[in-house]
Amino acid sequence: MKIGDYLIILAVTLVAVIICFAIYRGDALLTTLQFALVMTVAASSSG
């Protein structure tokens, strides 16, 4: 497994956890999704 693949899997896992916690806390879903998208793009472009 390449390091880029590992980073993408890790980023997607973290995004899922962040979205779950945001829903639990009642945070704005759109803001959370924007953050998740930025984090996923940043992780995938570094690989």
C-alpha positions as a Markdown table, in Angstrom:
| # | Residue | x | y | z |
|---|---|---|---|---|
| 1 | Met | 0.0 | 0.0 | 0.0 |
| 2 | Lys | 1.4 | 3.4 | -1.0 |
| 3 | Ile | 1.5 | 6.2 | 1.5 |
| 4 | Gly | -1.0 | 8.2 | -0.6 |
| 5 | Asp | -3.5 | 5.4 | -0.3 |
| 6 | Tyr | -3.0 | 5.2 | 3.4 |
| 7 | Leu | -3.5 | 9.0 | 3.8 |
| 8 | Ile | -6.7 | 8.9 | 1.8 |
| 9 | Ile | -8.1 | 6.0 | 3.9 |
| 10 | Leu | -7.1 | 7.9 | 7.1 |
| 11 | Ala | -8.7 | 11.2 | 5.8 |
| 12 | Val | -12.0 | 9.5 | 4.9 |
| 13 | Thr | -12.1 | 7.8 | 8.4 |
| 14 | Leu | -11.4 | 11.1 | 10.1 |
| 15 | Val | -14.1 | 12.8 | 8.0 |
| 16 | Ala | -16.6 | 10.1 | 9.0 |
| 17 | Val | -15.7 | 10.6 | 12.7 |
| 18 | Ile | -15.9 | 14.4 | 12.4 |
| 19 | Ile | -19.3 | 14.3 | 10.7 |
| 20 | Cys | -20.7 | 11.9 | 13.4 |
| 21 | Phe | -19.5 | 14.2 | 16.2 |
| 22 | Ala | -20.8 | 17.3 | 14.4 |
| 23 | Ile | -24.3 | 15.7 | 14.1 |
| 24 | Tyr | -24.1 | 14.6 | 17.7 |
| 25 | Arg | -23.2 | 18.1 | 18.9 |
| 26 | Gly | -25.8 | 19.8 | 16.6 |
| 27 | Asp | -23.2 | 21.8 | 14.6 |
| 28 | Ala | -24.1 | 23.2 | 11.2 |
| 29 | Leu | -23.9 | 20.4 | 8.7 |
| 30 | Leu | -22.9 | 22.5 | 5.7 |
| 31 | Thr | -19.9 | 24.0 | 7.6 |
| 32 | Thr | -18.8 | 20.6 | 8.7 |
| 33 | Leu | -19.1 | 19.2 | 5.1 |
| 34 | Gln | -17.0 | 22.1 | 3.8 |
| 35 | Phe | -14.3 | 21.4 | 6.3 |
| 36 | Ala | -14.4 | 17.7 | 5.5 |
| 37 | Leu | -14.1 | 18.4 | 1.8 |
| 38 | Val | -11.1 | 20.7 | 2.3 |
| 39 | Met | -9.4 | 18.1 | 4.6 |
| 40 | Thr | -10.0 | 15.3 | 2.1 |
| 41 | Val | -8.7 | 17.3 | -0.9 |
| 42 | Ala | -5.6 | 18.3 | 1.1 |
| 43 | Ala | -4.8 | 14.7 | 2.1 |
| 44 | Ser | -5.4 | 13.3 | -1.4 |
| 45 | Ser | -3.3 | 15.9 | -3.2 |
| 46 | Ser | -0.3 | 15.3 | -0.9 |
| 47 | Gly | 0.0 | 11.6 | -1.9 |
